[in-house]
């Protein structure tokens, strides 16, 4: 299958995707609205004033770029805690390309060898183009405040309303993909229309394999909206498309690894936790829980839905889920079978949860039943 076919299929499948109200609320509450734009005024001015205005314009453009939401802004939506030195790991002005009026720039990247967080800025030539993407369509249902990440939501207009009322000359739907051709991994994303009309894609990728250096591809396609009989229809043939590559290099950081002191029996579910490993990364911690089934009859009651929760034993929260420790920014986790009786659970924790002992509670995810809870003492890995 050609890349264009893959892209079309992804776009079609994403048309049905909508962010949950909770995620929208979290994003909107995290963003601050911009200052109101003032109307333009025609004035006569001298050459000296012209040079002064050019200087002001340069400063204004610089401020607009500086105020664009970046990787750390998007990461701050998460419950995980950013370390004070998080900015040290942000790589800037990575790579860019332009073609047929379409401009794309990989502005920021954070890469730790397995996870990559990135912001891609998209612009289109034209008098006043409006850019949307993925979850935000040019229709009556999608709110302008959502695309702008305006937490006040005082502007209740749809994106279509704004397009028609604010003098936009063209509208485009942008599809942007950041990927490793040799490692599919998992991807999540969000888009944000910046103050200056730039559409920023935030993409979070978790790869299967860990690499200090990784070849990354950025593919961008622009689809134009066309108005017919009072309706805005999206032309399925891209008006412009481009692709560029760059090498992501893992941030240099001294990893700290701790391991459990001894195996722990979870008698009620017939499992022995053999080893827990926690590894410190630049922005979060990786963990791995290796366990063995020692009683198949007891283990059967979990119906292959066993999950170990890291919890705060001193939590006063009534709901068990709220007793969990904070996950890392990538928020991914899985259980992988090693063989019929050995399993490995992997996931992430916030750096703020770093400790010399952890409390693990056995949890059956289907019926949401909780079982044994034990303290796991940790030591520095040799």
VEXSE-230575 format. One record per residue (C-alpha): residue number from 1; x, y, z. Coordinates in Angstrom, 2 decimals, padded with zeros to 5 digits. Each point is the difference from the previous one (the first is absolute). Layout:
r n:NUM, c1:X, c2:Y, c3:Z
...
REM end
This chain:
r n:1, c1:000.00, c2:000.00, c3:000.00
r n:2, c1:001.32, c2:003.45, c3:-000.95
r n:3, c1:000.56, c2:002.66, c3:002.65
r n:4, c1:-002.76, c2:002.15, c3:-001.53
r n:5, c1:-002.44, c2:-002.89, c3:000.37
r n:6, c1:001.08, c2:-000.55, c3:003.60
r n:7, c1:-000.41, c2:003.70, c3:000.72
r n:8, c1:-003.45, c2:000.07, c3:-001.60
r n:9, c1:-001.07, c2:-003.04, c3:002.01
r n:10, c1:001.30, c2:001.56, c3:003.21
r n:11, c1:-001.77, c2:003.27, c3:-000.72
r n:12, c1:-003.26, c2:-001.80, c3:-000.74
r n:13, c1:000.23, c2:-002.03, c3:003.19
r n:14, c1:000.88, c2:003.08, c3:002.06
r n:15, c1:-003.10, c2:001.84, c3:-001.22
r n:16, c1:-002.02, c2:-002.06, c3:002.47
r n:17, c1:002.38, c2:000.68, c3:002.89
r n:18, c1:-000.95, c2:002.61, c3:002.59
r n:19, c1:001.87, c2:001.00, c3:003.11
r n:20, c1:-001.76, c2:-000.86, c3:003.21
r n:21, c1:-001.61, c2:002.91, c3:001.89
r n:22, c1:002.47, c2:-000.60, c3:002.82
r n:23, c1:003.01, c2:000.31, c3:-002.29
r n:24, c1:-001.46, c2:003.06, c3:-001.67
r n:25, c1:-000.63, c2:001.58, c3:003.40
r n:26, c1:003.51, c2:-000.80, c3:001.16
r n:27, c1:001.51, c2:001.53, c3:-003.11
r n:28, c1:-002.23, c2:003.07, c3:000.09
r n:29, c1:000.67, c2:000.61, c3:003.68
r n:30, c1:003.74, c2:-000.22, c3:-000.59
r n:31, c1:000.08, c2:002.56, c3:-002.80
r n:32, c1:-000.24, c2:003.77, c3:000.36
r n:33, c1:-001.85, c2:002.07, c3:-002.55
r n:34, c1:001.85, c2:002.59, c3:-002.04
r n:35, c1:-000.41, c2:003.75, c3:000.05
r n:36, c1:-002.75, c2:001.35, c3:-002.22
r n:37, c1:001.09, c2:001.06, c3:-003.45
r n:38, c1:-000.49, c2:003.67, c3:-000.66
r n:39, c1:-001.45, c2:001.26, c3:-003.29
r n:40, c1:002.42, c2:001.33, c3:-002.58
r n:41, c1:000.04, c2:003.76, c3:-000.60
r n:42, c1:001.25, c2:001.81, c3:-003.11
r n:43, c1:002.38, c2:002.87, c3:000.76
r n:44, c1:002.44, c2:002.21, c3:-001.87
r n:45, c1:003.53, c2:-000.49, c3:001.24
r n:46, c1:003.55, c2:001.10, c3:-000.69
r n:47, c1:002.99, c2:-002.12, c3:-000.98
r n:48, c1:001.35, c2:000.25, c3:003.55
r n:49, c1:-003.32, c2:-001.22, c3:001.35
r n:50, c1:000.05, c2:-002.78, c3:-002.57
r n:51, c1:003.36, c2:-001.25, c3:001.27
r n:52, c1:-001.29, c2:000.22, c3:003.57
r n:53, c1:-003.05, c2:-002.02, c3:-000.93
r n:54, c1:002.17, c2:-002.61, c3:-001.69
r n:55, c1:001.91, c2:-000.33, c3:003.26
r n:56, c1:-003.24, c2:-000.37, c3:001.93
r n:57, c1:-001.20, c2:-002.61, c3:-002.51
r n:58, c1:003.19, c2:-002.01, c3:000.40
r n:59, c1:-000.41, c2:000.06, c3:003.77
r n:60, c1:-003.68, c2:-000.95, c3:-000.33
r n:61, c1:000.83, c2:-002.96, c3:-002.24
r n:62, c1:002.72, c2:-001.11, c3:002.41
r n:63, c1:-002.44, c2:000.21, c3:002.90
r n:64, c1:-002.64, c2:-001.93, c3:-001.94
r n:65, c1:002.49, c2:-002.79, c3:-000.68
r n:66, c1:001.21, c2:000.04, c3:003.61
r n:67, c1:-003.60, c2:-000.22, c3:001.26
r n:68, c1:-000.90, c2:-003.02, c3:-002.10
r n:69, c1:-000.89, c2:-003.01, c3:002.09
r n:70, c1:002.79, c2:-002.54, c3:000.03
r n:71, c1:000.74, c2:-003.54, c3:001.12
r n:72, c1:000.16, c2:000.85, c3:003.70
r n:73, c1:-003.30, c2:001.89, c3:-000.18
r n:74, c1:-001.74, c2:-003.08, c3:-001.40
r n:75, c1:001.73, c2:-002.28, c3:002.50
r n:76, c1:-001.23, c2:002.21, c3:002.83
r n:77, c1:-003.58, c2:-001.14, c3:-000.74
r n:78, c1:000.94, c2:-003.33, c3:001.57
r n:79, c1:-000.17, c2:-000.74, c3:003.71
r n:80, c1:003.66, c2:-000.98, c3:-000.11
r n:81, c1:002.50, c2:002.50, c3:001.38
r n:82, c1:002.52, c2:001.73, c3:-002.25
r n:83, c1:003.50, c2:000.10, c3:001.48
r n:84, c1:001.51, c2:003.45, c3:000.56
r n:85, c1:002.60, c2:-000.63, c3:-002.70
r n:86, c1:-002.52, c2:-001.24, c3:-002.60
r n:87, c1:000.95, c2:002.85, c3:-002.33
r n:88, c1:003.53, c2:-001.40, c3:-000.26
r n:89, c1:-001.33, c2:-002.95, c3:-002.00
r n:90, c1:-001.94, c2:002.03, c3:-002.57
r n:91, c1:001.72, c2:000.10, c3:-003.40
r n:92, c1:-001.10, c2:002.91, c3:-002.21
r n:93, c1:-000.07, c2:000.98, c3:-003.69
r n:94, c1:000.50, c2:-003.57, c3:-001.13
r n:95, c1:-000.95, c2:-000.05, c3:-003.69
r n:96, c1:-002.45, c2:001.58, c3:-002.43
r n:97, c1:-001.26, c2:-000.10, c3:-003.57
r n:98, c1:-002.36, c2:001.88, c3:-002.31
r n:99, c1:-001.74, c2:-000.87, c3:-003.24
r n:100, c1:-002.88, c2:001.42, c3:-002.03
r n:101, c1:-000.85, c2:002.56, c3:002.67
r n:102, c1:000.11, c2:-002.53, c3:002.84
r n:103, c1:002.54, c2:000.66, c3:002.77
r n:104, c1:000.89, c2:-002.47, c3:002.78
r n:105, c1:002.59, c2:000.30, c3:002.76
r n:106, c1:000.92, c2:-002.47, c3:002.72
r n:107, c1:000.37, c2:002.65, c3:002.71
r n:108, c1:000.62, c2:-002.04, c3:003.16
r n:109, c1:000.93, c2:-003.57, c3:000.86
r n:110, c1:000.64, c2:-001.91, c3:003.20
r n:111, c1:001.40, c2:-003.50, c3:-000.55
r n:112, c1:001.18, c2:-002.46, c3:002.63
r n:113, c1:000.85, c2:-003.00, c3:-002.18
r n:114, c1:-003.45, c2:-001.58, c3:-000.02
r n:115, c1:-002.46, c2:002.88, c3:000.29
r n:116, c1:-000.20, c2:003.08, c3:-002.14
r n:117, c1:-002.08, c2:003.11, c3:000.63
r n:118, c1:-000.11, c2:002.58, c3:-002.77
r n:119, c1:-001.69, c2:003.15, c3:-001.25
r n:120, c1:-000.41, c2:000.61, c3:-003.72
r n:121, c1:-001.03, c2:003.47, c3:-001.20
r n:122, c1:-002.06, c2:000.22, c3:-003.22
r n:123, c1:-000.73, c2:003.08, c3:-002.14
r n:124, c1:-001.56, c2:000.60, c3:-003.41
r n:125, c1:000.61, c2:002.88, c3:-002.38
r n:126, c1:-002.95, c2:002.28, c3:-000.65
r n:127, c1:-001.66, c2:003.21, c3:001.09
r n:128, c1:-001.69, c2:-001.47, c3:003.09
r n:129, c1:-000.19, c2:-003.80, c3:000.00
r n:130, c1:-001.63, c2:-001.97, c3:002.82
r n:131, c1:001.65, c2:-003.28, c3:000.92
r n:132, c1:-001.75, c2:-002.86, c3:001.80
r n:133, c1:001.05, c2:-003.58, c3:000.57
r n:134, c1:-001.19, c2:-003.46, c3:000.95
r n:135, c1:-002.46, c2:000.39, c3:002.85
r n:136, c1:-001.09, c2:003.51, c3:-000.92
r n:137, c1:-002.06, c2:000.24, c3:-003.17
r n:138, c1:-001.56, c2:002.95, c3:-001.78
r n:139, c1:-003.56, c2:-000.69, c3:001.10
r n:140, c1:-002.65, c2:001.16, c3:002.45
r n:141, c1:000.95, c2:-002.52, c3:002.70
r n:142, c1:003.64, c2:000.89, c3:000.66
r n:143, c1:000.48, c2:003.01, c3:002.26
r n:144, c1:002.49, c2:002.75, c3:-000.77
r n:145, c1:001.06, c2:000.02, c3:003.67
r n:146, c1:001.07, c2:-003.64, c3:-000.29
r n:147, c1:002.28, c2:000.66, c3:-002.97
r n:148, c1:001.43, c2:003.06, c3:001.74
r n:149, c1:000.24, c2:-001.74, c3:003.40
r n:150, c1:-001.80, c2:002.90, c3:001.62
r n:151, c1:-000.83, c2:-001.17, c3:003.51
r n:152, c1:-002.53, c2:002.77, c3:000.56
r n:153, c1:-002.21, c2:-001.30, c3:-002.86
r n:154, c1:-001.73, c2:003.40, c3:-000.05
r n:155, c1:-000.01, c2:-000.20, c3:-003.81
r n:156, c1:-002.68, c2:-002.58, c3:-000.73
r n:157, c1:000.30, c2:000.27, c3:-003.77
r n:158, c1:000.83, c2:-002.98, c3:-002.15
r n:159, c1:003.15, c2:-000.10, c3:-002.14
r n:160, c1:-002.26, c2:000.43, c3:-003.03
r n:161, c1:-001.59, c2:003.11, c3:001.53
r n:162, c1:003.42, c2:001.57, c3:000.56
r n:163, c1:001.13, c2:-000.87, c3:-003.49
r n:164, c1:-002.96, c2:001.82, c3:-001.50
r n:165, c1:-000.02, c2:002.97, c3:002.38
r n:166, c1:003.69, c2:000.83, c3:000.38
r n:167, c1:000.98, c2:000.52, c3:-003.63
r n:168, c1:001.92, c2:-003.23, c3:-000.63
r n:169, c1:000.73, c2:-000.46, c3:-003.69
r n:170, c1:000.73, c2:-003.75, c3:-000.06
r n:171, c1:-000.27, c2:-003.01, c3:002.29
r n:172, c1:002.15, c2:-003.12, c3:000.13
r n:173, c1:-000.04, c2:-003.29, c3:001.87
r n:174, c1:003.55, c2:-001.03, c3:000.90
r n:175, c1:001.19, c2:-003.56, c3:000.52
r n:176, c1:003.44, c2:-000.26, c3:001.62
r n:177, c1:001.73, c2:-003.25, c3:000.94
r n:178, c1:003.23, c2:-000.50, c3:001.92
r n:179, c1:001.33, c2:-003.54, c3:-000.11
r n:180, c1:002.87, c2:-002.47, c3:-000.22
r n:181, c1:-000.36, c2:-002.10, c3:-003.14
r n:182, c1:001.64, c2:-002.97, c3:001.74
r n:183, c1:-001.79, c2:000.17, c3:003.36
r n:184, c1:-003.74, c2:000.57, c3:-000.01
r n:185, c1:-000.47, c2:000.63, c3:003.73
r n:186, c1:-002.99, c2:001.84, c3:001.49
r n:187, c1:-000.99, c2:003.56, c3:-000.84
r n:188, c1:-002.27, c2:002.58, c3:001.57
r n:189, c1:-000.47, c2:003.60, c3:-001.06
r n:190, c1:-001.76, c2:003.31, c3:000.46
r n:191, c1:-000.24, c2:003.17, c3:-002.10
r n:192, c1:-000.08, c2:003.65, c3:001.01
r n:193, c1:-000.61, c2:003.10, c3:-002.10
r n:194, c1:002.51, c2:002.59, c3:001.19
r n:195, c1:-000.55, c2:003.75, c3:000.29
r n:196, c1:001.75, c2:000.70, c3:-003.31
r n:197, c1:-002.00, c2:-002.57, c3:-002.00
r n:198, c1:002.61, c2:-002.75, c3:000.22
r n:199, c1:-001.46, c2:-003.47, c3:000.52
r n:200, c1:002.16, c2:-001.95, c3:002.44
r n:201, c1:-000.11, c2:-003.77, c3:000.17
r n:202, c1:001.14, c2:-001.55, c3:003.26
r n:203, c1:000.91, c2:-003.65, c3:-000.43
r n:204, c1:001.04, c2:-002.55, c3:002.60
r n:205, c1:001.60, c2:-003.24, c3:-001.21
r n:206, c1:001.05, c2:-003.09, c3:001.93
r n:207, c1:002.15, c2:-002.39, c3:-002.01
r n:208, c1:000.44, c2:-003.72, c3:000.42
r n:209, c1:003.80, c2:000.08, c3:-000.04
r n:210, c1:002.41, c2:002.28, c3:001.81
r n:211, c1:002.56, c2:001.85, c3:-002.14
r n:212, c1:002.43, c2:002.81, c3:000.82
r n:213, c1:-000.52, c2:001.37, c3:-003.50
r n:214, c1:-003.11, c2:-000.43, c3:-002.13
r n:215, c1:-000.91, c2:001.07, c3:-003.53
r n:216, c1:-003.32, c2:001.84, c3:000.14
r n:217, c1:-002.25, c2:000.88, c3:-002.91
r n:218, c1:-002.44, c2:002.93, c3:-000.02
r n:219, c1:-002.75, c2:-000.18, c3:-002.62
r n:220, c1:-002.47, c2:002.87, c3:-000.48
r n:221, c1:-002.94, c2:000.33, c3:-002.39
r n:222, c1:-002.40, c2:002.91, c3:-000.48
r n:223, c1:-003.59, c2:-000.56, c3:-001.16
r n:224, c1:-002.04, c2:003.02, c3:-001.07
r n:225, c1:-003.59, c2:000.70, c3:000.95
r n:226, c1:-002.25, c2:001.04, c3:-002.87
r n:227, c1:-003.38, c2:001.66, c3:000.44
r n:228, c1:-002.92, c2:-001.27, c3:-002.05
r n:229, c1:-003.69, c2:000.68, c3:000.53
r n:230, c1:000.74, c2:001.57, c3:003.36
r n:231, c1:001.95, c2:-003.00, c3:001.28
r n:232, c1:003.72, c2:-000.39, c3:000.56
r n:233, c1:001.28, c2:-003.20, c3:-001.60
r n:234, c1:003.49, c2:-001.36, c3:000.37
r n:235, c1:001.79, c2:-000.80, c3:-003.24
r n:236, c1:001.43, c2:-003.48, c3:000.55
r n:237, c1:002.92, c2:000.72, c3:-002.33
r n:238, c1:002.82, c2:001.76, c3:001.87
r n:239, c1:000.75, c2:003.49, c3:-001.25
r n:240, c1:003.54, c2:-000.21, c3:001.32
r n:241, c1:002.17, c2:-002.60, c3:001.71
r n:242, c1:003.54, c2:-000.31, c3:001.22
r n:243, c1:002.29, c2:-002.30, c3:001.92
r n:244, c1:003.29, c2:000.50, c3:001.80
r n:245, c1:002.25, c2:-001.97, c3:002.33
r n:246, c1:002.19, c2:000.62, c3:003.02
r n:247, c1:002.04, c2:-002.02, c3:002.48
r n:248, c1:-001.31, c2:-000.01, c3:003.56
r n:249, c1:002.78, c2:-000.31, c3:002.56
r n:250, c1:-000.76, c2:-001.13, c3:003.52
r n:251, c1:000.67, c2:002.56, c3:002.72
r n:252, c1:003.10, c2:-000.81, c3:001.99
r n:253, c1:-001.05, c2:-000.92, c3:003.52
r n:254, c1:001.44, c2:-002.27, c3:002.65
r n:255, c1:-002.65, c2:-002.65, c3:000.48
r n:256, c1:-000.62, c2:-001.25, c3:003.51
r n:257, c1:-001.34, c2:-003.53, c3:000.31
r n:258, c1:-001.40, c2:-001.63, c3:003.12
r n:259, c1:-001.20, c2:-003.60, c3:000.46
r n:260, c1:-002.10, c2:-001.79, c3:002.60
r n:261, c1:001.83, c2:-001.56, c3:002.93
r n:262, c1:-001.86, c2:-003.32, c3:000.01
r n:263, c1:-002.91, c2:-001.92, c3:-001.60
r n:264, c1:-003.47, c2:000.53, c3:001.48
r n:265, c1:-002.90, c2:-002.50, c3:000.00
r n:266, c1:-003.51, c2:001.15, c3:-000.94
r n:267, c1:-001.78, c2:-002.98, c3:001.50
r n:268, c1:-003.61, c2:000.86, c3:-000.85
r n:269, c1:000.69, c2:000.02, c3:-003.74
r n:270, c1:002.70, c2:-002.69, c3:-000.10
r n:271, c1:002.79, c2:002.28, c3:-001.24
r n:272, c1:003.55, c2:000.75, c3:001.11
r n:273, c1:001.51, c2:003.35, c3:-000.91
r n:274, c1:003.59, c2:-000.94, c3:-000.76
r n:275, c1:001.48, c2:003.36, c3:-000.85
r n:276, c1:-000.98, c2:003.66, c3:-000.25
r n:277, c1:002.30, c2:002.36, c3:-001.90
r n:278, c1:-000.35, c2:003.80, c3:-000.10
r n:279, c1:002.18, c2:002.04, c3:-002.37
r n:280, c1:000.27, c2:003.79, c3:000.07
r n:281, c1:-000.32, c2:001.76, c3:-003.36
r n:282, c1:000.23, c2:003.75, c3:-000.78
r n:283, c1:-003.72, c2:000.73, c3:000.49
r n:284, c1:-001.49, c2:-003.14, c3:001.58
r n:285, c1:000.83, c2:-003.43, c3:001.43
r n:286, c1:-000.35, c2:-003.37, c3:-001.71
r n:287, c1:-001.01, c2:-002.99, c3:002.06
r n:288, c1:-000.12, c2:-003.73, c3:-000.68
r n:289, c1:-001.70, c2:-002.60, c3:002.21
r n:290, c1:001.00, c2:-003.62, c3:-000.67
r n:291, c1:-002.24, c2:-002.62, c3:001.56
r n:292, c1:-000.64, c2:-003.74, c3:-000.03
r n:293, c1:-003.27, c2:-001.94, c3:000.29
r n:294, c1:000.47, c2:-002.49, c3:002.86
r n:295, c1:-003.64, c2:-001.08, c3:000.40
r n:296, c1:-001.91, c2:-000.24, c3:-003.28
r n:297, c1:-003.37, c2:-000.52, c3:001.70
r n:298, c1:000.25, c2:003.19, c3:002.05
r n:299, c1:001.45, c2:001.89, c3:-002.95
r n:300, c1:-002.97, c2:-001.02, c3:-002.17
r n:301, c1:-002.31, c2:002.29, c3:002.01
r n:302, c1:001.74, c2:003.02, c3:-001.58
r n:303, c1:-001.16, c2:-001.17, c3:-003.46
r n:304, c1:003.26, c2:001.26, c3:-001.54
r n:305, c1:-000.82, c2:003.48, c3:001.31
r n:306, c1:002.66, c2:000.34, c3:002.69
r n:307, c1:001.56, c2:003.42, c3:000.44
r n:308, c1:002.27, c2:001.19, c3:002.80
r n:309, c1:-000.81, c2:003.50, c3:001.26
r n:310, c1:002.62, c2:002.25, c3:001.58
r n:311, c1:-001.95, c2:001.62, c3:002.83
r n:312, c1:000.52, c2:002.46, c3:002.84
r n:313, c1:-000.61, c2:-002.03, c3:003.18
r n:314, c1:-000.73, c2:003.22, c3:001.90
r n:315, c1:-002.51, c2:001.33, c3:-002.50
r n:316, c1:-003.30, c2:001.24, c3:001.43
r n:317, c1:-001.77, c2:-000.28, c3:-003.33
r n:318, c1:-003.12, c2:-002.17, c3:000.14
r n:319, c1:000.12, c2:-001.19, c3:-003.59
r n:320, c1:002.69, c2:-002.68, c3:-000.54
r n:321, c1:001.01, c2:001.46, c3:-003.37
r n:322, c1:000.76, c2:003.35, c3:001.64
r n:323, c1:002.42, c2:-001.73, c3:002.37
r n:324, c1:002.38, c2:-000.77, c3:-002.85
r n:325, c1:003.33, c2:001.77, c3:-000.40
r n:326, c1:000.33, c2:002.44, c3:-002.89
r n:327, c1:000.79, c2:-001.55, c3:-003.36
r n:328, c1:002.73, c2:001.36, c3:-002.25
r n:329, c1:-000.73, c2:002.35, c3:-002.91
r n:330, c1:-000.16, c2:-002.74, c3:-002.62
r n:331, c1:-002.56, c2:-001.84, c3:002.14
r n:332, c1:000.42, c2:-003.31, c3:-001.79
r n:333, c1:000.03, c2:-003.43, c3:001.57
r n:334, c1:-000.40, c2:-003.63, c3:-000.99
r n:335, c1:000.37, c2:-003.59, c3:001.16
r n:336, c1:002.11, c2:-002.27, c3:-002.15
r n:337, c1:000.12, c2:-003.81, c3:000.40
r n:338, c1:003.49, c2:-001.46, c3:000.13
r n:339, c1:-001.39, c2:-003.55, c3:-000.03
r n:340, c1:-003.05, c2:-001.78, c3:001.45
r n:341, c1:000.83, c2:000.83, c3:003.62
r n:342, c1:002.31, c2:003.03, c3:-000.18
r n:343, c1:-001.18, c2:003.55, c3:-000.74
r n:344, c1:001.43, c2:003.50, c3:-000.16
r n:345, c1:-001.98, c2:003.19, c3:000.68
r n:346, c1:001.54, c2:003.27, c3:-001.19
r n:347, c1:-001.06, c2:003.61, c3:000.45
r n:348, c1:001.10, c2:003.45, c3:001.17
r n:349, c1:-000.09, c2:002.07, c3:003.17
r n:350, c1:000.43, c2:003.71, c3:000.60
r n:351, c1:003.48, c2:001.00, c3:001.18
r n:352, c1:-001.69, c2:001.45, c3:003.07
r n:353, c1:-000.85, c2:-003.57, c3:001.10
r n:354, c1:003.63, c2:-001.04, c3:000.39
r n:355, c1:000.41, c2:-002.01, c3:003.24
r n:356, c1:002.01, c2:-002.72, c3:001.71
r n:357, c1:-003.13, c2:-002.15, c3:000.42
r n:358, c1:-003.26, c2:-000.35, c3:-001.88
r n:359, c1:-003.39, c2:-001.47, c3:000.88
r n:360, c1:-001.44, c2:-002.34, c3:-002.66
r n:361, c1:-003.63, c2:-001.07, c3:000.00
r n:362, c1:-001.29, c2:-002.83, c3:-002.19
r n:363, c1:-002.97, c2:001.10, c3:-002.10
r n:364, c1:-002.31, c2:-001.91, c3:-002.34
r n:365, c1:-001.00, c2:002.47, c3:-002.70
r n:366, c1:-003.18, c2:-001.65, c3:-001.33
r n:367, c1:-002.09, c2:000.00, c3:003.17
r n:368, c1:002.25, c2:002.56, c3:001.72
r n:369, c1:000.76, c2:-002.25, c3:002.95
r n:370, c1:002.97, c2:000.72, c3:002.27
r n:371, c1:002.04, c2:-002.76, c3:001.67
r n:372, c1:003.28, c2:-000.17, c3:001.93
r n:373, c1:002.01, c2:003.12, c3:000.80
r n:374, c1:003.70, c2:-000.17, c3:000.88
r n:375, c1:002.91, c2:002.34, c3:000.55
r n:376, c1:002.91, c2:-000.45, c3:-002.39
r n:377, c1:003.37, c2:001.15, c3:001.34
r n:378, c1:002.48, c2:001.27, c3:-002.58
r n:379, c1:003.78, c2:000.19, c3:-000.22
r n:380, c1:002.45, c2:001.46, c3:-002.49
r n:381, c1:000.62, c2:-002.34, c3:-002.91
r n:382, c1:003.50, c2:-001.44, c3:-000.18
REM end
